[in-house]
Amino acid sequence: MKKNNPKIKLEKAPFDATLEWLTFALLIFHWVVTLYSLAVLPETIPTRFDTTGEPSSFGNKFTFILLPIFGTFTVLSI
């Protein structure tokens, strides 16, 4: 059964719009820094550290790109 519910359109406050633009700007900045870092990082980077601060696991530098990917999914899912 389909009901004719009213469509409610909420307007964004100026602060909300500002936060949205700031979020997208920071996301773009995150991607730029990550892509620049991929060019200067060594092929193998530490991916995990123990309690003394010593690296306990190493991985390919392309695992570094997972951070902005997760950030992008988070921003786009909201």
C-alpha positions as CSV (number, residue, x, y, z in Angstrom):
1,M,0.0,0.0,0.0
2,K,1.5,3.3,-1.1
3,K,0.8,6.4,1.0
4,N,0.9,9.9,-0.2
5,N,3.3,11.2,2.5
6,P,4.4,14.8,2.1
7,K,7.9,15.5,0.8
8,I,9.8,17.5,3.3
9,K,12.7,19.6,2.0
10,L,15.1,20.9,4.7
11,E,17.1,23.9,4.0
12,K,20.7,24.0,5.1
13,A,21.8,26.7,7.5
14,P,24.9,28.7,6.3
15,F,27.0,27.0,9.0
16,D,26.0,23.5,7.5
17,A,27.0,24.6,4.0
18,T,30.3,25.9,5.3
19,L,31.0,22.7,7.1
20,E,30.2,20.7,3.9
21,W,32.6,22.8,1.8
22,L,35.3,22.5,4.5
23,T,34.9,18.8,4.6
24,F,35.3,18.5,0.8
25,A,38.2,20.8,0.8
26,L,40.0,18.8,3.5
27,L,39.2,15.6,1.6
28,I,40.8,17.0,-1.5
29,F,43.8,18.1,0.6
30,H,44.1,14.6,2.0
31,W,44.2,13.1,-1.5
32,V,46.8,15.6,-2.6
33,V,49.1,15.0,0.4
34,T,48.7,11.2,0.0
35,L,49.5,11.2,-3.7
36,Y,52.5,13.5,-3.2
37,S,53.7,11.2,-0.3
38,L,53.4,8.1,-2.6
39,A,56.0,9.7,-4.8
40,V,58.5,10.3,-2.0
41,L,58.0,7.3,0.3
42,P,60.2,4.3,0.1
43,E,58.7,1.1,-1.3
44,T,58.3,-0.5,2.2
45,I,56.8,1.4,5.1
46,P,55.9,0.5,8.7
47,T,52.3,-0.3,9.0
48,R,52.1,-1.2,12.7
49,F,54.1,-0.2,15.8
50,D,54.5,-1.9,19.2
51,T,54.2,-0.3,22.6
52,T,57.9,0.9,22.5
53,G,57.4,2.7,19.2
54,E,59.3,0.2,17.1
55,P,57.8,-1.0,13.8
56,S,56.4,-4.5,14.1
57,S,54.9,-4.9,10.7
58,F,55.8,-3.6,7.2
59,G,53.9,-3.2,4.0
60,N,53.9,-1.8,0.6
61,K,53.7,2.0,0.3
62,F,50.4,1.7,-1.6
63,T,48.7,0.6,1.7
64,F,49.0,4.3,2.6
65,I,46.3,5.1,0.0
66,L,43.7,3.2,2.1
67,L,43.4,6.2,4.4
68,P,41.9,8.7,1.9
69,I,39.8,5.9,0.3
70,F,38.2,5.2,3.7
71,G,37.8,9.0,4.2
72,T,36.1,9.4,0.8
73,F,33.7,6.6,1.5
74,T,32.9,8.1,4.9
75,V,32.2,11.6,3.5
76,L,30.1,10.3,0.6
77,S,28.1,8.0,2.8
78,I,26.7,10.9,4.9
